[in-house]
Structure formats: C-alpha cells, structure tokens
Amino acid sequence: MDNFSSNLVFLRKRAGRRQNEQADFLGLKRTTYAGYEAGTSRPHLETLRKISELLGVSTGDLLNQNMDTSVKEGIQAIFKAPKPTVEDNSSLLIETMRKTIALLEHRLETSEAVLQQAREAIQAKEQAGRRLRETEDKLRETQAQLIETQKKLQAAEETILALRKKKAA
C-alpha cells in the first residue's frame, strides 16, 4: 500500500467514518473510494482536492507523507524529549503570566471603550426619548387645536347655511 492509500485509511479512521460514509461525503460510489484506499485506482485532480479538503490536509501531504508513521514518530519524539527543568518551568510560567496580564489589560481597555460607547448610546437614547415626548406633547396640542378649528368651521358652515335659508325664504 502506498502513502496515498495508507493516508486515506488512516485519516478516514481518525475521522471515525466508514468507507461508504466517506464516499457519500465525496459524492462517490463506495467501490470507487475503496479502490483508492486499496491502491487499485487513483482519483482525478478535482476529486483529490475534495478528499484533501474533507480530511483537512493538503494534497501534497495526502500524496507524499505517510501520516500514520509521522504521527507515531511524533508521539515517540515527545516521550524521548528531555524533561523540562524547574528553571525552564519557572521561565515558562513567568512568560505565560506576562502574556496573560497583557491580554487582560487589552481586554480591560476594550471593555472600557465598549462601556463608554454604551454610556453614549444610553445618553443618545435618553435625549431621543425626551425629544419624542416633546414631539408627542406638541402633536397632542396640534390635535386639540385642529379639533377646535373643526368645531369653529362647522359652526361657521351652519351659520352660513342658516343665512342662505333665511335669504331664500
């Protein structure tokens, strides 16, 4: 089995999928996908691109690197690496604390800016509310004036109508 085929098997199993599920995701028949894993057939370039996107690896890595072996070698390297000393841990802890403080200071500045924007928005909303209440009051006054003017107009029309009837009689 070549790197491509072994990588397909390794990555599919790592994703917890069966061959038919992987084939469905790619829009392929299971037998076609099984041929890729067995090394009896090769995908077209577009299918290769879809496979690499689905598996989250580059096409170059999918074709060239034996990922199963690389993962095992990486794990072995971790266990073979020298254990950090107390001084290393202290330096790392101090550096981590400095970065955490810088991050917290940045968050504080951002929070203060957001708070200020919220205060300004509240003030603008309060001003808009006052203007709205003033406008509503003026509208009520105008409506009252309109009703009063309509009453006067009706009275004037009734007076004119009564005068016309008198004149005609």
Beta strands, then each sheet from edge to edge (+ up, - down):
end
